[in-house]
Amino acid sequence: LMKQVLAIEAHLRRHHQVAKPDAASLFLVPAYFPLLFWLDQRTTDIAEAPHLACVRATVAALERQPFLTRNAGYDHILLYGYEYPHWKRLNHLVLDSYSPFLGNALLIAVSFWSQGRRSALLETGLYPLLRMVEVPYFAVWDCNRKDALLQQPREFVVSFAGSLKNRPPYFVFRERLYVASAASREEFANDSRIFFQSFSADEDNRHVFARDYEGHRATLYSKSHFCLAMPGDGNTAGR
């Protein structure tokens, strides 16, 4: 998360930041709400929860500015960092519930909770994906390397490296399990254009993957046309 924060803020300051807010066409909100939600996710007294109070105070400060309402929040962007929204999806842990305008803001996140699910095809479920700027776990977009990355030879058509969890009824990575099953089929298992690497989702394995395989992941992603970003949990990011 902090790598994304520093890279994005440095790029904006260097190339895009303007001196006066009236001249801005996009507003970055430098508040990292998922951390606050995680710290108070087990609270039983919402009114007294200090981190949720910080969320309310930050949103209130935004609403006091004339810029959030200028375009109903469509010109605001937030670095969310994790899968959106919080996996419990309780009202006090969902950022959109704090302001009607934040439901329109752009979000940089690793994925959207219903992404890839059949239910998302119904009741305009795909529309919320339009506001998501998705950067998979472990991927760091370096604007200075854009030309080199675009010219990089692509060895794989599609790749995935990550954990699989199957502990019903709540802790199940359904999309990952579906893809793992498909990848094991004979017509795909021997296809050199497909790279699929999985491991069990226990804490030790995920910690090692986050800590020791950064160079491996960067090389893999740069060699792939498509990198699957499937719903998972924050532990996979090595928090």
ZAPATI-175883 format. One record per residue (C-alpha): x, y, z; residue in three letters. Coordinates in Angstrom, 2 decimals, m for minus. Each point is the difference from the previous one (the first is absolute). Layout:
N
<r><xx>X</xx><yy>Y</yy><zz>Z</zz><residu>ALA</residu></r>
...
REM end
This chain:
239
<r><xx>0.00</xx><yy>0.00</yy><zz>0.00</zz><residu>LEU</residu></r>
<r><xx>2.70</xx><yy>2.50</yy><zz>0.97</zz><residu>MET</residu></r>
<r><xx>1.92</xx><yy>m0.70</yy><zz>m3.22</zz><residu>LYS</residu></r>
<r><xx>m3.13</xx><yy>0.95</yy><zz>m1.95</zz><residu>GLN</residu></r>
<r><xx>m0.53</xx><yy>3.08</yy><zz>2.16</zz><residu>VAL</residu></r>
<r><xx>3.53</xx><yy>1.32</yy><zz>m0.47</zz><residu>LEU</residu></r>
<r><xx>0.17</xx><yy>m0.79</yy><zz>m3.73</zz><residu>ALA</residu></r>
<r><xx>m3.32</xx><yy>1.65</yy><zz>m0.80</zz><residu>ILE</residu></r>
<r><xx>0.57</xx><yy>3.09</yy><zz>2.12</zz><residu>GLU</residu></r>
<r><xx>3.52</xx><yy>0.51</yy><zz>m1.39</zz><residu>ALA</residu></r>
<r><xx>m1.28</xx><yy>m0.35</yy><zz>m3.58</zz><residu>HIS</residu></r>
<r><xx>m2.83</xx><yy>2.47</yy><zz>0.60</zz><residu>LEU</residu></r>
<r><xx>2.28</xx><yy>2.58</yy><zz>1.60</zz><residu>ARG</residu></r>
<r><xx>2.54</xx><yy>m0.29</yy><zz>m2.81</zz><residu>ARG</residu></r>
<r><xx>m2.32</xx><yy>0.10</yy><zz>m2.98</zz><residu>HIS</residu></r>
<r><xx>m3.57</xx><yy>0.97</yy><zz>0.82</zz><residu>HIS</residu></r>
<r><xx>m0.46</xx><yy>1.99</yy><zz>3.20</zz><residu>GLN</residu></r>
<r><xx>m1.34</xx><yy>3.54</yy><zz>m0.42</zz><residu>VAL</residu></r>
<r><xx>0.46</xx><yy>2.91</yy><zz>2.38</zz><residu>ALA</residu></r>
<r><xx>m3.70</xx><yy>0.91</yy><zz>0.33</zz><residu>LYS</residu></r>
<r><xx>m2.80</xx><yy>m2.53</yy><zz>0.55</zz><residu>PRO</residu></r>
<r><xx>m2.35</xx><yy>1.94</yy><zz>m2.28</zz><residu>ASP</residu></r>
<r><xx>2.23</xx><yy>m0.97</yy><zz>m2.92</zz><residu>ALA</residu></r>
<r><xx>m0.01</xx><yy>m3.72</yy><zz>0.84</zz><residu>ALA</residu></r>
<r><xx>m1.92</xx><yy>m2.52</yy><zz>m2.07</zz><residu>SER</residu></r>
<r><xx>0.65</xx><yy>m2.87</yy><zz>2.45</zz><residu>LEU</residu></r>
<r><xx>0.37</xx><yy>m0.05</yy><zz>3.79</zz><residu>PHE</residu></r>
<r><xx>2.04</xx><yy>m2.66</yy><zz>1.84</zz><residu>LEU</residu></r>
<r><xx>m1.22</xx><yy>m0.58</yy><zz>3.56</zz><residu>VAL</residu></r>
<r><xx>3.09</xx><yy>m1.07</yy><zz>2.00</zz><residu>PRO</residu></r>
<r><xx>m1.92</xx><yy>m1.96</yy><zz>2.64</zz><residu>ALA</residu></r>
<r><xx>0.41</xx><yy>m3.76</yy><zz>0.34</zz><residu>TYR</residu></r>
<r><xx>m3.41</xx><yy>m1.12</yy><zz>1.17</zz><residu>PHE</residu></r>
<r><xx>0.46</xx><yy>m3.80</yy><zz>m0.12</zz><residu>PRO</residu></r>
<r><xx>2.54</xx><yy>0.18</yy><zz>2.81</zz><residu>LEU</residu></r>
<r><xx>m2.51</xx><yy>1.86</yy><zz>2.18</zz><residu>LEU</residu></r>
<r><xx>m2.74</xx><yy>m2.51</yy><zz>m0.81</zz><residu>PHE</residu></r>
<r><xx>2.23</xx><yy>m2.96</yy><zz>0.86</zz><residu>TRP</residu></r>
<r><xx>1.03</xx><yy>1.53</yy><zz>3.33</zz><residu>LEU</residu></r>
<r><xx>m3.66</xx><yy>0.36</yy><zz>1.06</zz><residu>ASP</residu></r>
<r><xx>m1.51</xx><yy>m3.00</yy><zz>m1.78</zz><residu>GLN</residu></r>
<r><xx>m0.74</xx><yy>m1.81</yy><zz>3.29</zz><residu>ARG</residu></r>
<r><xx>m1.47</xx><yy>2.97</yy><zz>1.83</zz><residu>THR</residu></r>
<r><xx>m3.34</xx><yy>m0.40</yy><zz>1.76</zz><residu>THR</residu></r>
<r><xx>m0.45</xx><yy>3.72</yy><zz>0.65</zz><residu>ASP</residu></r>
<r><xx>0.11</xx><yy>1.78</yy><zz>m3.34</zz><residu>ILE</residu></r>
<r><xx>m0.57</xx><yy>3.44</yy><zz>1.51</zz><residu>ALA</residu></r>
<r><xx>3.07</xx><yy>m0.30</yy><zz>2.24</zz><residu>GLU</residu></r>
<r><xx>2.35</xx><yy>m1.71</yy><zz>m2.49</zz><residu>ALA</residu></r>
<r><xx>2.97</xx><yy>2.40</yy><zz>m0.43</zz><residu>PRO</residu></r>
<r><xx>1.00</xx><yy>m1.09</yy><zz>m3.51</zz><residu>HIS</residu></r>
<r><xx>m3.55</xx><yy>0.21</yy><zz>m1.34</zz><residu>LEU</residu></r>
<r><xx>m0.17</xx><yy>3.47</yy><zz>1.55</zz><residu>ALA</residu></r>
<r><xx>3.06</xx><yy>0.86</yy><zz>m2.09</zz><residu>CYS</residu></r>
<r><xx>m1.84</xx><yy>m1.19</yy><zz>m3.13</zz><residu>VAL</residu></r>
<r><xx>m3.01</xx><yy>2.18</yy><zz>0.86</zz><residu>ARG</residu></r>
<r><xx>2.19</xx><yy>3.03</yy><zz>0.72</zz><residu>ALA</residu></r>
<r><xx>1.93</xx><yy>m0.40</yy><zz>m3.26</zz><residu>THR</residu></r>
<r><xx>m3.17</xx><yy>m0.33</yy><zz>m2.08</zz><residu>VAL</residu></r>
<r><xx>m1.53</xx><yy>2.99</yy><zz>1.79</zz><residu>ALA</residu></r>
<r><xx>3.10</xx><yy>2.06</yy><zz>m0.85</zz><residu>ALA</residu></r>
<r><xx>m0.34</xx><yy>m1.03</yy><zz>m3.65</zz><residu>LEU</residu></r>
<r><xx>m3.66</xx><yy>1.00</yy><zz>m0.06</zz><residu>GLU</residu></r>
<r><xx>0.82</xx><yy>3.44</yy><zz>1.39</zz><residu>ARG</residu></r>
<r><xx>2.13</xx><yy>0.66</yy><zz>m3.07</zz><residu>GLN</residu></r>
<r><xx>m1.82</xx><yy>1.26</yy><zz>m3.13</zz><residu>PRO</residu></r>
<r><xx>1.75</xx><yy>m2.54</yy><zz>m2.25</zz><residu>PHE</residu></r>
<r><xx>m1.63</xx><yy>m3.28</yy><zz>1.05</zz><residu>LEU</residu></r>
<r><xx>m3.46</xx><yy>1.22</yy><zz>m0.99</zz><residu>THR</residu></r>
<r><xx>1.21</xx><yy>1.81</yy><zz>m3.14</zz><residu>ARG</residu></r>
<r><xx>m0.26</xx><yy>m3.19</yy><zz>m2.07</zz><residu>ASN</residu></r>
<r><xx>m1.70</xx><yy>m2.24</yy><zz>2.59</zz><residu>ALA</residu></r>
<r><xx>3.28</xx><yy>m1.71</yy><zz>0.85</zz><residu>GLY</residu></r>
<r><xx>0.70</xx><yy>m1.34</yy><zz>m3.49</zz><residu>TYR</residu></r>
<r><xx>3.24</xx><yy>2.00</yy><zz>m0.18</zz><residu>ASP</residu></r>
<r><xx>1.40</xx><yy>m1.40</yy><zz>3.28</zz><residu>HIS</residu></r>
<r><xx>2.33</xx><yy>m2.99</yy><zz>0.27</zz><residu>ILE</residu></r>
<r><xx>0.89</xx><yy>m2.04</yy><zz>3.08</zz><residu>LEU</residu></r>
<r><xx>2.81</xx><yy>m2.47</yy><zz>0.50</zz><residu>LEU</residu></r>
<r><xx>m1.90</xx><yy>m2.82</yy><zz>1.72</zz><residu>TYR</residu></r>
<r><xx>2.72</xx><yy>m2.61</yy><zz>m0.33</zz><residu>GLY</residu></r>
<r><xx>m1.96</xx><yy>m3.10</yy><zz>1.04</zz><residu>TYR</residu></r>
<r><xx>m2.93</xx><yy>m1.81</yy><zz>m1.57</zz><residu>GLU</residu></r>
<r><xx>m3.01</xx><yy>2.31</yy><zz>0.12</zz><residu>TYR</residu></r>
<r><xx>m2.02</xx><yy>0.14</yy><zz>2.19</zz><residu>PRO</residu></r>
<r><xx>0.96</xx><yy>m1.59</yy><zz>3.34</zz><residu>HIS</residu></r>
<r><xx>m0.73</xx><yy>m3.73</yy><zz>m0.13</zz><residu>TRP</residu></r>
<r><xx>m2.67</xx><yy>0.25</yy><zz>2.74</zz><residu>LYS</residu></r>
<r><xx>m1.84</xx><yy>2.67</yy><zz>m2.01</zz><residu>ARG</residu></r>
<r><xx>m1.68</xx><yy>1.37</yy><zz>3.12</zz><residu>LEU</residu></r>
<r><xx>m1.37</xx><yy>3.48</yy><zz>m0.53</zz><residu>ASN</residu></r>
<r><xx>2.56</xx><yy>1.69</yy><zz>2.29</zz><residu>HIS</residu></r>
<r><xx>2.87</xx><yy>m1.76</yy><zz>m1.81</zz><residu>LEU</residu></r>
<r><xx>m1.05</xx><yy>1.08</yy><zz>m3.51</zz><residu>VAL</residu></r>
<r><xx>1.35</xx><yy>3.36</yy><zz>m1.10</zz><residu>LEU</residu></r>
<r><xx>m2.93</xx><yy>0.76</yy><zz>m2.32</zz><residu>ASP</residu></r>
<r><xx>m2.35</xx><yy>0.10</yy><zz>2.99</zz><residu>SER</residu></r>
<r><xx>1.76</xx><yy>3.08</yy><zz>1.43</zz><residu>TYR</residu></r>
<r><xx>m0.89</xx><yy>2.31</yy><zz>m2.89</zz><residu>SER</residu></r>
<r><xx>m2.21</xx><yy>m0.31</yy><zz>m3.09</zz><residu>PRO</residu></r>
<r><xx>2.75</xx><yy>1.67</yy><zz>m2.03</zz><residu>PHE</residu></r>
<r><xx>2.71</xx><yy>m2.52</yy><zz>0.92</zz><residu>LEU</residu></r>
<r><xx>m2.04</xx><yy>m2.67</yy><zz>m1.76</zz><residu>GLY</residu></r>
<r><xx>0.97</xx><yy>1.76</yy><zz>m3.24</zz><residu>ASN</residu></r>
<r><xx>3.71</xx><yy>0.43</yy><zz>0.73</zz><residu>ALA</residu></r>
<r><xx>2.69</xx><yy>m1.98</yy><zz>m1.80</zz><residu>LEU</residu></r>
<r><xx>1.68</xx><yy>m2.64</yy><zz>2.14</zz><residu>LEU</residu></r>
<r><xx>3.44</xx><yy>m1.55</yy><zz>m0.43</zz><residu>ILE</residu></r>
<r><xx>m0.48</xx><yy>m3.49</yy><zz>1.43</zz><residu>ALA</residu></r>
<r><xx>1.15</xx><yy>m3.56</yy><zz>m0.57</zz><residu>VAL</residu></r>
<r><xx>m3.50</xx><yy>m1.12</yy><zz>m1.02</zz><residu>SER</residu></r>
<r><xx>m3.71</xx><yy>0.46</yy><zz>0.58</zz><residu>PHE</residu></r>
<r><xx>m1.70</xx><yy>m2.52</yy><zz>2.30</zz><residu>TRP</residu></r>
<r><xx>m2.44</xx><yy>m1.37</yy><zz>m2.61</zz><residu>SER</residu></r>
<r><xx>2.42</xx><yy>0.14</yy><zz>m2.93</zz><residu>GLN</residu></r>
<r><xx>m0.19</xx><yy>m3.18</yy><zz>m2.07</zz><residu>GLY</residu></r>
<r><xx>m3.15</xx><yy>m1.31</yy><zz>1.67</zz><residu>ARG</residu></r>
<r><xx>m3.08</xx><yy>m0.92</yy><zz>m1.97</zz><residu>ARG</residu></r>
<r><xx>m2.18</xx><yy>2.03</yy><zz>2.35</zz><residu>SER</residu></r>
<r><xx>1.91</xx><yy>3.11</yy><zz>m1.12</zz><residu>ALA</residu></r>
<r><xx>m1.57</xx><yy>m0.32</yy><zz>m3.44</zz><residu>LEU</residu></r>
<r><xx>m3.46</xx><yy>0.67</yy><zz>1.45</zz><residu>LEU</residu></r>
<r><xx>m1.58</xx><yy>3.23</yy><zz>1.25</zz><residu>GLU</residu></r>
<r><xx>2.64</xx><yy>2.26</yy><zz>m1.61</zz><residu>THR</residu></r>
<r><xx>2.63</xx><yy>m1.74</yy><zz>2.10</zz><residu>GLY</residu></r>
<r><xx>2.78</xx><yy>0.73</yy><zz>m2.50</zz><residu>LEU</residu></r>
<r><xx>m0.52</xx><yy>3.77</yy><zz>0.10</zz><residu>TYR</residu></r>
<r><xx>1.94</xx><yy>0.50</yy><zz>3.29</zz><residu>PRO</residu></r>
<r><xx>3.05</xx><yy>m1.54</yy><zz>m1.67</zz><residu>LEU</residu></r>
<r><xx>0.29</xx><yy>3.08</yy><zz>m2.21</zz><residu>LEU</residu></r>
<r><xx>1.23</xx><yy>2.05</yy><zz>2.97</zz><residu>ARG</residu></r>
<r><xx>2.70</xx><yy>m2.53</yy><zz>0.95</zz><residu>MET</residu></r>
<r><xx>3.62</xx><yy>0.52</yy><zz>m1.01</zz><residu>VAL</residu></r>
<r><xx>1.34</xx><yy>m3.47</yy><zz>0.71</zz><residu>GLU</residu></r>
<r><xx>3.61</xx><yy>m0.74</yy><zz>0.89</zz><residu>VAL</residu></r>
<r><xx>0.49</xx><yy>m3.66</yy><zz>1.04</zz><residu>PRO</residu></r>
<r><xx>1.76</xx><yy>m0.88</yy><zz>3.24</zz><residu>TYR</residu></r>
<r><xx>3.77</xx><yy>0.35</yy><zz>m0.26</zz><residu>PHE</residu></r>
<r><xx>m0.16</xx><yy>1.86</yy><zz>m3.33</zz><residu>ALA</residu></r>
<r><xx>1.62</xx><yy>3.44</yy><zz>m0.01</zz><residu>VAL</residu></r>
<r><xx>m0.70</xx><yy>2.14</yy><zz>m3.06</zz><residu>TRP</residu></r>
<r><xx>3.12</xx><yy>2.01</yy><zz>m0.73</zz><residu>ASP</residu></r>
<r><xx>m0.81</xx><yy>2.76</yy><zz>m2.49</zz><residu>CYS</residu></r>
<r><xx>3.70</xx><yy>0.47</yy><zz>m0.72</zz><residu>ASN</residu></r>
<r><xx>0.21</xx><yy>m3.60</yy><zz>m1.29</zz><residu>ARG</residu></r>
<r><xx>m3.12</xx><yy>0.19</yy><zz>m2.15</zz><residu>LYS</residu></r>
<r><xx>1.80</xx><yy>m0.11</yy><zz>m3.37</zz><residu>ASP</residu></r>
<r><xx>2.24</xx><yy>m2.88</yy><zz>1.07</zz><residu>ALA</residu></r>
<r><xx>m2.96</xx><yy>m2.00</yy><zz>1.31</zz><residu>LEU</residu></r>
<r><xx>m2.01</xx><yy>0.56</yy><zz>m3.17</zz><residu>LEU</residu></r>
<r><xx>2.87</xx><yy>m1.35</yy><zz>m2.09</zz><residu>GLN</residu></r>
<r><xx>0.65</xx><yy>m2.99</yy><zz>2.30</zz><residu>GLN</residu></r>
<r><xx>m0.42</xx><yy>m3.37</yy><zz>m1.79</zz><residu>PRO</residu></r>
<r><xx>m3.01</xx><yy>m1.85</yy><zz>1.42</zz><residu>ARG</residu></r>
<r><xx>0.68</xx><yy>m3.65</yy><zz>0.75</zz><residu>GLU</residu></r>
<r><xx>m3.41</xx><yy>m0.70</yy><zz>1.57</zz><residu>PHE</residu></r>
<r><xx>m3.50</xx><yy>0.84</yy><zz>m1.14</zz><residu>VAL</residu></r>
<r><xx>m1.39</xx><yy>m0.23</yy><zz>3.52</zz><residu>VAL</residu></r>
<r><xx>1.64</xx><yy>m0.47</yy><zz>3.40</zz><residu>SER</residu></r>
<r><xx>m0.93</xx><yy>m0.32</yy><zz>3.65</zz><residu>PHE</residu></r>
<r><xx>2.05</xx><yy>m0.52</yy><zz>3.16</zz><residu>ALA</residu></r>
<r><xx>m1.78</xx><yy>m0.03</yy><zz>3.34</zz><residu>GLY</residu></r>
<r><xx>m1.76</xx><yy>m1.89</yy><zz>2.75</zz><residu>SER</residu></r>
<r><xx>m3.08</xx><yy>m2.23</yy><zz>m0.04</zz><residu>LEU</residu></r>
<r><xx>m2.40</xx><yy>m0.11</yy><zz>2.95</zz><residu>LYS</residu></r>
<r><xx>m2.92</xx><yy>m2.37</yy><zz>0.42</zz><residu>ASN</residu></r>
<r><xx>m1.42</xx><yy>0.25</yy><zz>3.51</zz><residu>ARG</residu></r>
<r><xx>m3.82</xx><yy>0.20</yy><zz>m0.37</zz><residu>PRO</residu></r>
<r><xx>m2.28</xx><yy>1.73</yy><zz>0.49</zz><residu>PRO</residu></r>
<r><xx>1.74</xx><yy>3.41</yy><zz>0.18</zz><residu>TYR</residu></r>
<r><xx>3.68</xx><yy>m0.44</yy><zz>m0.84</zz><residu>PHE</residu></r>
<r><xx>m0.09</xx><yy>m1.34</yy><zz>m3.53</zz><residu>VAL</residu></r>
<r><xx>1.86</xx><yy>1.45</yy><zz>m2.99</zz><residu>PHE</residu></r>
<r><xx>m2.59</xx><yy>m1.25</yy><zz>m2.48</zz><residu>ARG</residu></r>
<r><xx>1.39</xx><yy>1.69</yy><zz>m3.10</zz><residu>GLU</residu></r>
<r><xx>3.50</xx><yy>m1.25</yy><zz>0.71</zz><residu>ARG</residu></r>
<r><xx>m1.27</xx><yy>m3.55</yy><zz>0.57</zz><residu>LEU</residu></r>
<r><xx>m1.93</xx><yy>0.08</yy><zz>m3.30</zz><residu>TYR</residu></r>
<r><xx>3.08</xx><yy>1.15</yy><zz>m1.89</zz><residu>VAL</residu></r>
<r><xx>2.22</xx><yy>m2.53</yy><zz>1.78</zz><residu>ALA</residu></r>
<r><xx>m2.37</xx><yy>m2.77</yy><zz>m1.04</zz><residu>SER</residu></r>
<r><xx>m0.02</xx><yy>1.22</yy><zz>m3.60</zz><residu>ALA</residu></r>
<r><xx>3.80</xx><yy>0.37</yy><zz>m0.07</zz><residu>ALA</residu></r>
<r><xx>0.40</xx><yy>m3.65</yy><zz>1.03</zz><residu>SER</residu></r>
<r><xx>m1.96</xx><yy>m1.26</yy><zz>m3.01</zz><residu>ARG</residu></r>
<r><xx>2.10</xx><yy>m1.79</yy><zz>m2.58</zz><residu>GLU</residu></r>
<r><xx>m0.48</xx><yy>2.55</yy><zz>m2.78</zz><residu>GLU</residu></r>
<r><xx>1.26</xx><yy>2.80</yy><zz>2.26</zz><residu>PHE</residu></r>
<r><xx>2.47</xx><yy>m1.74</yy><zz>2.33</zz><residu>ALA</residu></r>
<r><xx>2.46</xx><yy>m0.60</yy><zz>m2.85</zz><residu>ASN</residu></r>
<r><xx>m0.49</xx><yy>3.37</yy><zz>m1.67</zz><residu>ASP</residu></r>
<r><xx>3.26</xx><yy>1.96</yy><zz>0.35</zz><residu>SER</residu></r>
<r><xx>m1.87</xx><yy>3.27</yy><zz>m0.54</zz><residu>ARG</residu></r>
<r><xx>m1.77</xx><yy>m0.40</yy><zz>3.35</zz><residu>ILE</residu></r>
<r><xx>1.83</xx><yy>0.44</yy><zz>3.30</zz><residu>PHE</residu></r>
<r><xx>m1.90</xx><yy>m0.96</yy><zz>3.17</zz><residu>PHE</residu></r>
<r><xx>1.77</xx><yy>m0.26</yy><zz>3.36</zz><residu>GLN</residu></r>
<r><xx>m2.00</xx><yy>m0.57</yy><zz>3.18</zz><residu>SER</residu></r>
<r><xx>0.62</xx><yy>m0.86</yy><zz>3.63</zz><residu>PHE</residu></r>
<r><xx>m2.11</xx><yy>m0.54</yy><zz>3.11</zz><residu>SER</residu></r>
<r><xx>m1.22</xx><yy>3.14</yy><zz>1.74</zz><residu>ALA</residu></r>
<r><xx>1.53</xx><yy>m0.53</yy><zz>3.43</zz><residu>ASP</residu></r>
<r><xx>1.77</xx><yy>2.93</yy><zz>1.63</zz><residu>GLU</residu></r>
<r><xx>3.56</xx><yy>m1.35</yy><zz>m0.38</zz><residu>ASP</residu></r>
<r><xx>m0.30</xx><yy>m0.70</yy><zz>m3.73</zz><residu>ASN</residu></r>
<r><xx>m1.51</xx><yy>3.38</yy><zz>m0.75</zz><residu>ARG</residu></r>
<r><xx>2.61</xx><yy>1.81</yy><zz>2.08</zz><residu>HIS</residu></r>
<r><xx>2.85</xx><yy>m1.74</yy><zz>m1.86</zz><residu>VAL</residu></r>
<r><xx>m1.64</xx><yy>0.75</yy><zz>m3.35</zz><residu>PHE</residu></r>
<r><xx>m0.35</xx><yy>3.68</yy><zz>0.85</zz><residu>ALA</residu></r>
<r><xx>3.51</xx><yy>0.31</yy><zz>1.45</zz><residu>ARG</residu></r>
<r><xx>2.25</xx><yy>m2.13</yy><zz>m2.21</zz><residu>ASP</residu></r>
<r><xx>m1.49</xx><yy>0.01</yy><zz>m3.49</zz><residu>TYR</residu></r>
<r><xx>m0.20</xx><yy>3.68</yy><zz>m0.93</zz><residu>GLU</residu></r>
<r><xx>2.54</xx><yy>m0.27</yy><zz>m2.82</zz><residu>GLY</residu></r>
<r><xx>m1.62</xx><yy>m3.17</yy><zz>m1.32</zz><residu>HIS</residu></r>
<r><xx>m3.44</xx><yy>1.64</yy><zz>m0.11</zz><residu>ARG</residu></r>
<r><xx>1.28</xx><yy>3.13</yy><zz>m1.73</zz><residu>ALA</residu></r>
<r><xx>1.64</xx><yy>m2.11</yy><zz>m2.71</zz><residu>THR</residu></r>
<r><xx>m3.07</xx><yy>m2.18</yy><zz>m0.41</zz><residu>LEU</residu></r>
<r><xx>m2.39</xx><yy>2.95</yy><zz>m0.36</zz><residu>TYR</residu></r>
<r><xx>2.26</xx><yy>1.71</yy><zz>m2.54</zz><residu>SER</residu></r>
<r><xx>m0.01</xx><yy>m3.16</yy><zz>m2.14</zz><residu>LYS</residu></r>
<r><xx>m3.79</xx><yy>m0.40</yy><zz>m0.03</zz><residu>SER</residu></r>
<r><xx>m2.70</xx><yy>1.47</yy><zz>m2.21</zz><residu>HIS</residu></r>
<r><xx>m2.59</xx><yy>m0.47</yy><zz>2.75</zz><residu>PHE</residu></r>
<r><xx>0.51</xx><yy>m0.40</yy><zz>3.76</zz><residu>CYS</residu></r>
<r><xx>m3.03</xx><yy>m1.39</yy><zz>1.79</zz><residu>LEU</residu></r>
<r><xx>m1.10</xx><yy>2.19</yy><zz>2.91</zz><residu>ALA</residu></r>
<r><xx>m2.54</xx><yy>m2.15</yy><zz>1.81</zz><residu>MET</residu></r>
<r><xx>m1.68</xx><yy>0.79</yy><zz>3.33</zz><residu>PRO</residu></r>
<r><xx>2.07</xx><yy>m0.99</yy><zz>3.00</zz><residu>GLY</residu></r>
<r><xx>0.79</xx><yy>1.30</yy><zz>3.44</zz><residu>ASP</residu></r>
<r><xx>2.39</xx><yy>2.55</yy><zz>1.40</zz><residu>GLY</residu></r>
<r><xx>2.31</xx><yy>m2.59</yy><zz>1.56</zz><residu>ASN</residu></r>
<r><xx>1.17</xx><yy>m0.86</yy><zz>m3.50</zz><residu>THR</residu></r>
<r><xx>1.58</xx><yy>3.44</yy><zz>m0.15</zz><residu>ALA</residu></r>
<r><xx>2.15</xx><yy>m0.81</yy><zz>3.00</zz><residu>GLY</residu></r>
<r><xx>m1.53</xx><yy>2.67</yy><zz>2.26</zz><residu>ARG</residu></r>
REM end
